[in-house]
Amino acid sequence: MIVRIAIGGMSHEGTTFSPLLTDLEDLVVTRGEDLLLDDNLRQLYRQHNVEIVPTLFARGTPSGIIKKSCYQVLKNEILQKIKLAKDLDGICLTLHGAMEVEEVGDGEGDLVSSIRAVVGEDVLISVSLDLHGNLTSKLVESVDLLTAYRTAPHRDAAETRCRAASLLIHAWQNNLKPKTAWIPVPILLPGEKVITELEPAASLYAMIEEVNQVPGILDTSIMVGFAWADVPHASASVVVIAENDRDMAYEQAERLAETFWNRREAFHFDVETYPVDESIDEALSFAQKPVFISDSGDNPTAGATGDIPIFLERLLAKNVKNAVVAAIADAKAVKTCVAEGLGSKMSLSIGGKLDTIHAEPLTITGRVTFLSDDSKTAVFQIDGEDSAHNGIEVILTADRRAFISPDQFKALNIDLFSRDIVVVKLGYLFPELRDIAPRSIMALSPGVSNEDIESLPFNRVRRPIYPLDRDFEWSPSRHALR
Ligand SMILES: [Zn+2]
């Protein structure tokens, strides 16, 4: 028998602390036959005689929340395609969990509840999520199945998409109407404190397999949540889905939620952390070079603008001679460098144009030492007092860009090993940089992705929540879900 499944989705992590709005030009939209079909998914669908109905898939790098008009256009197209597709048995969507939409709020909940309103109760809906997502009852009640990544840093995105599809096919073949237990756990943690390979997360995440072994349980997810969202529903949560017995699912969910809650104070950064100035002092005092410093508050991979020049300003103030700053997003400054040309000397105002809350433009003097062929990247070397040193180099990019591998520096003729300090706008170093770094420090710097959650201006998040509130009791309670 053929099963007809519509596929698609929207995956975006939007921080409410960013002054930027995400629009259509910031997203990559895929349509048609190639939509989200990697080889394993193709094989799975073929094996089970699934007829695919593609809608669209939109994704973008983390940034500010999505502009309402942008969201509406994409949502309407998905709804239209689902309306036109007659006789659907199921819908399988790739979502994130932290897609906040201007004036709409919870994007995933709005999208899935709108789809539910179109297809009615009989069509199974299954979604995959990033574990850095915040769940609402609107989302949880609108789907039959949801499953989240089990690794951070993420190594199981494709596997999770396959699992969402397998669960859907399994439920359809066995005529199941699954029952969900969902328990929000009042904890807000920056992602950098929850590495699933390390304790206390490792043994918590290992419980997923154990719960999944219980007869009658279909799937289990532990959501870390997304802390850089000042929304009422920002929090960690656990979800357990049973074939038909919700009480049984809740028994397991309560056990997981209690374990998570009891470990809340054990989550920690696994790298050295210092304030900005101290991180520079620490790096200078270390014999082996280069020392990598993550400017974690302005991390574009976590949605920040990537244009705060605080490290450059502090390196100059401390008279550091040999460092590279990767990078400052500043399209105007890059344009000026390109217009003036390679080797030209000038004063340049950089940064502080996107994030006007945490930064001000900084004026620097020096010369252009590299221009990329596509005119989107410039290297600017600051005039050094000591000619024996190369001075400080700052990489300027026309887009918001993170430097995650040595090859990116090599492409700009920058030899990392001849530098004392390499500043990157990241949280944790990505593996390729970590492998070559003699020492790595995470600076707790200001910005949209500030790792010091307690210093963020939360107004809307539901209280009490740890660590914004510390002196309160909590025990799991059951939600009456449909
Ligand atoms: Zn994530």
Residues whose N, C-alpha, C, O or C-beta is under 5 A from the ligand:
A	BS01	ZN	D130 H132
